[in-house]
Amino acid sequence: MGKKVSPAKDFVAGGAGGVCLVFAGQPLDTIKVRLQTMPKPAPGQSPLYKGTWDCAMKTVNKEGFLGLYKGMAAPLAGVAPMFAICFLGFGIGKKLQQKHPHDNLTYAQFFKAGMVAGVFTTLIMAPGERIKCLLQIQADGPTKKYAGPVDCAKQLYREGGIRSIYRGTGATLLRDVPASGMYFMAYEFLQHVLTPAGSSRDDMSVARTLTAGGFAGMANWAVAIPPDVLKSRYQTAPHGKYPNGIRDVFRELMREEGIFALYRGVTPVMLRAFPANAACFLGYESTMKLLNWMFPDE
């Protein structure tokens, strides 16, 4: 018999997991965006960053260690509610597929529930992602276009209204719906596979949760990275550069840089995915355990 699904508990525990994820993952997220959006070098010139380590060193040397945490206010303000909504969507997705409150779900059903979570998150994810990406590619200098997340949002609104703030929503949806399905399915699969014989999946193990959460994060990004590259480029491009949206970004990328450009930034993404999502699921499971103790199911 499965555990009773509680979307309200998923909401609270997901928010706690999101805070853990941001603190663990922000430095490598900054490096990922800088690698994805760096300009194409002129013939004979070396690229701005040779790779993950070079980007990290140049950022720390020029902007200090806190340069790696640039743009964190936007995801921190957005990630706790966003992960709360993500896990709420997952809870609702699970509940919709259960005929009885304690039914066990198949992996295909976990995937579908994860896709529901992806739809839920995109609505608040898209503007936060656009602001984060614009702040992350802004190097320190005497003049900065954006003073911070709020200033960035105001300027975007002045330039093109709410549509400017939400630019890239379709690309975010294209990334997050299949990736979230893979994320939750992989996590549940690994939790079950790693549970020793005679033990229960419901008995929380820190090592098992960290391992399952870390690999689930990597599975998520294996699906998400190509649309993420297109999204980052589209969201940071000057207004009007890509009139047909990410289709134009894709055509330009294929023409000028080839298919491997879709996986630019994959090293920092995968390096970040394991610890960030291990931290996220540990925060989620720990909070869920506390909530189940405080408010046991009837």
PADREN-299349 format. One record per residue (C-alpha): residue number from 1; y, z, x; residue in three letters; chain. Coordinates in steps of 0.25 Angstrom, whole numbers, padded with zeros to 4 digits, always signed. Each point is the difference from the previous one (the first is absolute). Example, Ala and Ser with C-alpha at 12.3 -4.5 7.8 and 13.67 -1.06 7.14 Angstrom:
<atoms>
+-----+-------+-------+-------+-----+-------+
|   n |     y |     z |     x | res | chain |
+-----+-------+-------+-------+-----+-------+
|   1 | -0018 | +0031 | +0049 | ala |     A |
|   2 | +0014 | -0002 | +0006 | ser |     A |
+-----+-------+-------+-------+-----+-------+
</atoms>
This chain:
<atoms>
+-----+-------+-------+-------+-----+-------+
|   n |     y |     z |     x | res | chain |
+-----+-------+-------+-------+-----+-------+
|   1 | +0000 | +0000 | +0000 | met |     A |
|   2 | +0014 | -0004 | +0006 | gly |     A |
|   3 | +0012 | +0009 | +0001 | lys |     A |
|   4 | +0010 | -0001 | -0012 | lys |     A |
|   5 | +0012 | -0009 | +0003 | val |     A |
|   6 | +0013 | +0006 | -0001 | ser |     A |
|   7 | +0012 | -0010 | +0003 | pro |     A |
|   8 | +0010 | +0012 | +0000 | ala |     A |
|   9 | -0007 | +0006 | +0012 | lys |     A |
|  10 | -0002 | -0013 | +0006 | asp |     A |
|  11 | +0016 | -0002 | -0001 | phe |     A |
|  12 | +0003 | +0014 | +0007 | val |     A |
|  13 | -0011 | -0002 | +0011 | ala |     A |
|  14 | +0004 | -0014 | +0002 | gly |     A |
|  15 | +0014 | +0004 | +0003 | gly |     A |
|  16 | -0004 | +0011 | +0010 | ala |     A |
|  17 | -0009 | -0011 | +0007 | gly |     A |
|  18 | +0012 | -0010 | +0001 | gly |     A |
|  19 | +0009 | +0011 | +0007 | val |     A |
|  20 | -0012 | +0002 | +0010 | cys |     A |
|  21 | -0001 | -0016 | +0002 | leu |     A |
|  22 | +0015 | -0002 | +0003 | val |     A |
|  23 | +0001 | +0010 | +0011 | phe |     A |
|  24 | -0013 | -0005 | +0006 | ala |     A |
|  25 | +0003 | -0015 | -0001 | gly |     A |
|  26 | +0015 | -0003 | +0001 | gln |     A |
|  27 | +0001 | -0003 | +0015 | pro |     A |
|  28 | -0011 | -0010 | +0000 | leu |     A |
|  29 | +0006 | -0006 | -0013 | asp |     A |
|  30 | +0013 | -0002 | +0007 | thr |     A |
|  31 | -0006 | -0007 | +0011 | ile |     A |
|  32 | -0008 | -0009 | -0010 | lys |     A |
|  33 | +0012 | -0004 | -0007 | val |     A |
|  34 | +0008 | -0003 | +0013 | arg |     A |
|  35 | -0012 | -0009 | +0005 | leu |     A |
|  36 | -0001 | -0007 | -0013 | gln |     A |
|  37 | +0015 | -0004 | -0001 | thr |     A |
|  38 | +0004 | -0002 | +0015 | met |     A |
|  39 | +0006 | -0014 | +0002 | pro |     A |
|  40 | -0008 | -0012 | +0005 | lys |     A |
|  41 | +0003 | -0001 | +0015 | pro |     A |
|  42 | +0008 | -0012 | +0005 | ala |     A |
|  43 | -0009 | -0009 | +0009 | pro |     A |
|  44 | -0002 | +0006 | +0014 | gly |     A |
|  45 | +0005 | +0014 | -0005 | gln |     A |
|  46 | -0010 | +0012 | -0001 | ser |     A |
|  47 | -0001 | +0006 | -0014 | pro |     A |
|  48 | +0009 | +0012 | -0004 | leu |     A |
|  49 | -0013 | +0009 | +0001 | tyr |     A |
|  50 | -0013 | -0003 | +0007 | lys |     A |
|  51 | -0008 | +0009 | -0009 | gly |     A |
|  52 | -0002 | +0013 | -0007 | thr |     A |
|  53 | +0002 | +0009 | +0013 | trp |     A |
|  54 | +0012 | -0009 | +0005 | asp |     A |
|  55 | +0007 | +0002 | -0014 | cys |     A |
|  56 | -0002 | +0015 | +0000 | ala |     A |
|  57 | +0005 | +0002 | +0015 | met |     A |
|  58 | +0012 | -0009 | -0003 | lys |     A |
|  59 | +0003 | +0007 | -0013 | thr |     A |
|  60 | -0001 | +0014 | +0007 | val |     A |
|  61 | +0008 | -0004 | +0012 | asn |     A |
|  62 | +0012 | -0006 | -0008 | lys |     A |
|  63 | +0000 | +0009 | -0012 | glu |     A |
|  64 | -0008 | +0013 | +0004 | gly |     A |
|  65 | -0013 | +0005 | -0006 | phe |     A |
|  66 | +0007 | +0001 | -0014 | leu |     A |
|  67 | +0002 | -0015 | +0000 | gly |     A |
|  68 | -0015 | -0001 | -0004 | leu |     A |
|  69 | +0004 | +0008 | -0012 | tyr |     A |
|  70 | +0011 | -0009 | -0004 | lys |     A |
|  71 | +0000 | -0003 | -0015 | gly |     A |
|  72 | -0009 | +0012 | -0003 | met |     A |
|  73 | +0010 | +0006 | -0011 | ala |     A |
|  74 | -0003 | -0012 | -0009 | ala |     A |
|  75 | -0015 | +0001 | +0001 | pro |     A |
|  76 | +0000 | +0015 | -0001 | leu |     A |
|  77 | +0008 | +0000 | -0012 | ala |     A |
|  78 | -0008 | -0011 | -0006 | gly |     A |
|  79 | -0014 | +0003 | +0005 | val |     A |
|  80 | -0003 | +0014 | -0006 | ala |     A |
|  81 | +0003 | -0006 | -0014 | pro |     A |
|  82 | -0006 | -0013 | +0004 | met |     A |
|  83 | -0013 | +0006 | +0004 | phe |     A |
|  84 | +0001 | +0009 | -0012 | ala |     A |
|  85 | +0001 | -0012 | -0009 | ile |     A |
|  86 | -0011 | -0007 | +0008 | cys |     A |
|  87 | -0010 | +0011 | -0002 | phe |     A |
|  88 | +0004 | +0001 | -0014 | leu |     A |
|  89 | -0002 | -0015 | -0002 | gly |     A |
|  90 | -0014 | +0002 | +0007 | phe |     A |
|  91 | -0003 | +0012 | -0010 | gly |     A |
|  92 | +0004 | -0008 | -0012 | ile |     A |
|  93 | -0008 | -0012 | +0005 | gly |     A |
|  94 | -0012 | +0009 | +0002 | lys |     A |
|  95 | +0002 | +0006 | -0014 | lys |     A |
|  96 | +0001 | -0013 | -0007 | leu |     A |
|  97 | -0013 | -0004 | +0005 | gln |     A |
|  98 | -0008 | +0012 | -0004 | gln |     A |
|  99 | -0007 | +0001 | -0014 | lys |     A |
| 100 | -0002 | +0015 | +0002 | his |     A |
| 101 | +0009 | +0010 | +0008 | pro |     A |
| 102 | -0011 | +0003 | +0011 | his |     A |
| 103 | -0005 | -0014 | +0002 | asp |     A |
| 104 | -0003 | -0005 | +0014 | asn |     A |
| 105 | +0008 | -0013 | +0004 | leu |     A |
| 106 | -0006 | -0012 | +0008 | thr |     A |
| 107 | +0007 | -0005 | +0012 | tyr |     A |
| 108 | +0005 | -0012 | -0008 | ala |     A |
| 109 | +0006 | +0009 | -0010 | gln |     A |
| 110 | +0007 | +0008 | +0012 | phe |     A |
| 111 | +0005 | -0013 | +0005 | phe |     A |
| 112 | +0006 | -0004 | -0014 | lys |     A |
| 113 | +0006 | +0014 | -0001 | ala |     A |
| 114 | +0006 | -0002 | +0014 | gly |     A |
| 115 | +0006 | -0013 | -0005 | met |     A |
| 116 | +0007 | +0008 | -0012 | val |     A |
| 117 | +0006 | +0009 | +0011 | ala |     A |
| 118 | +0005 | -0012 | +0007 | gly |     A |
| 119 | +0008 | -0005 | -0012 | val |     A |
| 120 | +0005 | +0014 | -0002 | phe |     A |
| 121 | +0006 | +0002 | +0014 | thr |     A |
| 122 | +0007 | -0014 | +0001 | thr |     A |
| 123 | +0011 | +0004 | -0010 | leu |     A |
| 124 | +0005 | +0011 | +0009 | ile |     A |
| 125 | -0005 | -0006 | +0013 | met |     A |
| 126 | +0007 | -0013 | +0000 | ala |     A |
| 127 | +0014 | +0005 | +0002 | pro |     A |
| 128 | -0004 | +0011 | +0010 | gly |     A |
| 129 | -0007 | -0010 | +0008 | glu |     A |
| 130 | +0012 | -0010 | +0000 | arg |     A |
| 131 | +0009 | +0011 | +0005 | ile |     A |
| 132 | -0010 | +0006 | +0010 | lys |     A |
| 133 | -0002 | -0014 | +0006 | cys |     A |
| 134 | +0015 | -0003 | +0001 | leu |     A |
| 135 | +0003 | +0014 | +0007 | leu |     A |
| 136 | -0012 | -0002 | +0009 | gln |     A |
| 137 | +0004 | -0013 | +0006 | ile |     A |
| 138 | +0015 | +0005 | +0002 | gln |     A |
| 139 | +0001 | +0004 | +0015 | ala |     A |
| 140 | +0009 | +0011 | +0005 | asp |     A |
| 141 | +0014 | -0006 | +0004 | gly |     A |
| 142 | +0015 | +0003 | -0002 | pro |     A |
| 143 | +0000 | -0007 | -0014 | thr |     A |
| 144 | -0011 | +0002 | -0010 | lys |     A |
| 145 | +0000 | -0008 | -0013 | lys |     A |
| 146 | -0007 | +0012 | -0007 | tyr |     A |
| 147 | +0003 | +0014 | +0002 | ala |     A |
| 148 | -0013 | +0005 | -0007 | gly |     A |
| 149 | -0009 | -0002 | -0012 | pro |     A |
| 150 | +0011 | +0003 | -0011 | val |     A |
| 151 | +0010 | -0009 | +0007 | asp |     A |
| 152 | -0010 | -0011 | +0001 | cys |     A |
| 153 | -0004 | +0000 | -0014 | ala |     A |
| 154 | +0015 | +0000 | -0004 | lys |     A |
| 155 | +0003 | -0012 | +0009 | gln |     A |
| 156 | -0012 | -0007 | -0006 | leu |     A |
| 157 | +0004 | +0003 | -0014 | tyr |     A |
| 158 | +0014 | -0006 | +0003 | arg |     A |
| 159 | -0006 | -0012 | +0006 | glu |     A |
| 160 | -0009 | -0004 | -0011 | gly |     A |
| 161 | -0002 | +0011 | -0010 | gly |     A |
| 162 | -0013 | +0006 | -0004 | ile |     A |
| 163 | -0007 | -0013 | +0004 | arg |     A |
| 164 | +0004 | +0001 | +0014 | ser |     A |
| 165 | -0006 | +0015 | +0001 | ile |     A |
| 166 | -0013 | -0005 | -0006 | tyr |     A |
| 167 | -0001 | -0012 | +0008 | arg |     A |
| 168 | -0015 | -0002 | +0005 | gly |     A |
| 169 | -0006 | +0007 | -0013 | thr |     A |
| 170 | -0010 | -0011 | -0002 | gly |     A |
| 171 | -0003 | +0000 | +0015 | ala |     A |
| 172 | -0002 | +0015 | -0001 | thr |     A |
| 173 | -0009 | -0002 | -0012 | leu |     A |
| 174 | -0008 | -0011 | +0007 | leu |     A |
| 175 | -0002 | +0010 | +0012 | arg |     A |
| 176 | -0003 | +0013 | -0008 | asp |     A |
| 177 | -0009 | -0003 | -0012 | val |     A |
| 178 | -0012 | -0005 | +0008 | pro |     A |
| 179 | +0003 | +0009 | +0012 | ala |     A |
| 180 | +0000 | +0012 | -0009 | ser |     A |
| 181 | -0013 | -0004 | -0006 | gly |     A |
| 182 | -0006 | -0001 | +0014 | met |     A |
| 183 | +0006 | +0013 | +0004 | tyr |     A |
| 184 | -0006 | +0009 | -0011 | phe |     A |
| 185 | -0013 | -0007 | -0001 | met |     A |
| 186 | -0002 | +0002 | +0015 | ala |     A |
| 187 | +0004 | +0014 | +0000 | tyr |     A |
| 188 | -0010 | +0004 | -0011 | glu |     A |
| 189 | -0011 | -0009 | +0006 | phe |     A |
| 190 | +0002 | +0007 | +0014 | leu |     A |
| 191 | +0001 | +0014 | -0006 | gln |     A |
| 192 | -0014 | -0002 | -0007 | his |     A |
| 193 | -0006 | -0007 | +0012 | val |     A |
| 194 | +0004 | +0012 | +0009 | leu |     A |
| 195 | -0004 | +0011 | -0009 | thr |     A |
| 196 | -0013 | +0006 | +0006 | pro |     A |
| 197 | -0012 | +0000 | -0008 | ala |     A |
| 198 | -0001 | +0013 | -0009 | gly |     A |
| 199 | +0016 | +0001 | +0000 | ser |     A |
| 200 | +0009 | -0003 | -0011 | ser |     A |
| 201 | +0012 | -0011 | +0001 | arg |     A |
| 202 | +0008 | +0011 | -0007 | asp |     A |
| 203 | -0001 | +0010 | +0012 | asp |     A |
| 204 | +0012 | -0003 | +0009 | met |     A |
| 205 | -0003 | -0003 | +0014 | ser |     A |
| 206 | +0012 | -0001 | +0009 | val |     A |
| 207 | -0007 | -0009 | +0010 | ala |     A |
| 208 | -0006 | -0009 | -0011 | arg |     A |
| 209 | +0013 | -0001 | -0007 | thr |     A |
| 210 | +0008 | -0004 | +0013 | leu |     A |
| 211 | -0011 | -0011 | +0004 | thr |     A |
| 212 | +0000 | -0006 | -0014 | ala |     A |
| 213 | +0015 | +0001 | -0002 | gly |     A |
| 214 | +0002 | -0007 | +0013 | gly |     A |
| 215 | -0010 | -0011 | -0002 | phe |     A |
| 216 | +0005 | -0002 | -0014 | ala |     A |
| 217 | +0014 | -0002 | +0006 | gly |     A |
| 218 | -0005 | -0011 | +0009 | met |     A |
| 219 | -0007 | -0007 | -0011 | ala |     A |
| 220 | +0012 | +0000 | -0008 | asn |     A |
| 221 | +0008 | -0006 | +0011 | trp |     A |
| 222 | -0010 | -0010 | +0004 | ala |     A |
| 223 | +0003 | -0006 | -0014 | val |     A |
| 224 | +0015 | +0003 | +0000 | ala |     A |
| 225 | +0005 | -0005 | +0013 | ile |     A |
| 226 | +0002 | -0015 | -0003 | pro |     A |
| 227 | +0008 | +0002 | -0013 | pro |     A |
| 228 | +0007 | +0012 | +0007 | asp |     A |
| 229 | +0005 | -0010 | +0012 | val |     A |
| 230 | +0005 | -0009 | -0011 | leu |     A |
| 231 | +0007 | +0011 | -0008 | lys |     A |
| 232 | +0007 | +0006 | +0013 | ser |     A |
| 233 | +0005 | -0014 | +0003 | arg |     A |
| 234 | +0005 | -0003 | -0014 | tyr |     A |
| 235 | +0006 | +0014 | -0002 | gln |     A |
| 236 | +0008 | -0001 | +0013 | thr |     A |
| 237 | +0005 | -0014 | -0001 | ala |     A |
| 238 | +0014 | -0004 | -0003 | pro |     A |
| 239 | +0002 | -0002 | -0015 | his |     A |
| 240 | -0003 | -0015 | -0004 | gly |     A |
| 241 | -0009 | -0003 | +0013 | lys |     A |
| 242 | -0013 | -0001 | -0008 | tyr |     A |
| 243 | +0004 | -0005 | -0014 | pro |     A |
| 244 | -0015 | -0001 | -0005 | asn |     A |
| 245 | -0003 | +0014 | +0005 | gly |     A |
| 246 | -0012 | +0003 | +0009 | ile |     A |
| 247 | -0006 | -0014 | -0002 | arg |     A |
| 248 | +0012 | -0005 | +0009 | asp |     A |
| 249 | -0003 | +0011 | +0010 | val |     A |
| 250 | -0014 | -0003 | +0000 | phe |     A |
| 251 | +0003 | -0015 | +0002 | arg |     A |
| 252 | +0010 | +0003 | +0012 | glu |     A |
| 253 | -0010 | +0009 | +0006 | leu |     A |
| 254 | -0012 | -0009 | +0000 | met |     A |
| 255 | +0009 | -0012 | +0005 | arg |     A |
| 256 | +0007 | +0008 | +0011 | glu |     A |
| 257 | -0010 | +0011 | +0005 | glu |     A |
| 258 | -0014 | -0003 | -0006 | gly |     A |
| 259 | -0009 | +0009 | -0007 | ile |     A |
| 260 | -0001 | +0011 | +0010 | phe |     A |
| 261 | +0014 | +0003 | -0003 | ala |     A |
| 262 | -0005 | +0006 | -0013 | leu |     A |
| 263 | -0007 | +0011 | +0008 | tyr |     A |
| 264 | +0012 | +0003 | +0008 | arg |     A |
| 265 | +0002 | +0015 | +0001 | gly |     A |
| 266 | -0015 | +0003 | -0003 | val |     A |
| 267 | -0002 | +0009 | +0012 | thr |     A |
| 268 | +0011 | +0010 | -0004 | pro |     A |
| 269 | -0005 | -0001 | -0014 | val |     A |
| 270 | -0014 | +0003 | +0003 | met |     A |
| 271 | +0004 | +0011 | +0010 | leu |     A |
| 272 | +0009 | +0006 | -0011 | arg |     A |
| 273 | -0010 | -0002 | -0011 | ala |     A |
| 274 | -0011 | +0010 | +0005 | phe |     A |
| 275 | +0009 | +0012 | +0002 | pro |     A |
| 276 | +0010 | -0002 | -0011 | ala |     A |
| 277 | -0011 | -0002 | -0011 | asn |     A |
| 278 | -0009 | +0011 | +0006 | ala |     A |
| 279 | +0012 | +0009 | -0002 | ala |     A |
| 280 | +0003 | -0005 | -0013 | cys |     A |
| 281 | -0014 | +0002 | -0006 | phe |     A |
| 282 | -0001 | +0014 | +0007 | leu |     A |
| 283 | +0013 | +0004 | -0007 | gly |     A |
| 284 | -0005 | -0006 | -0013 | tyr |     A |
| 285 | -0014 | +0006 | +0000 | glu |     A |
| 286 | +0006 | +0014 | +0005 | ser |     A |
| 287 | +0010 | +0000 | -0011 | thr |     A |
| 288 | -0010 | -0005 | -0011 | met |     A |
| 289 | -0009 | +0012 | +0005 | lys |     A |
| 290 | +0011 | +0010 | -0002 | leu |     A |
| 291 | +0004 | -0006 | -0014 | leu |     A |
| 292 | -0015 | +0000 | -0004 | asn |     A |
| 293 | +0000 | +0015 | +0004 | trp |     A |
| 294 | +0013 | +0003 | -0007 | met |     A |
| 295 | -0003 | -0008 | -0013 | phe |     A |
| 296 | -0015 | -0002 | -0001 | pro |     A |
| 297 | -0005 | -0010 | -0010 | asp |     A |
| 298 | -0004 | +0005 | -0014 | glu |     A |
+-----+-------+-------+-------+-----+-------+
</atoms>
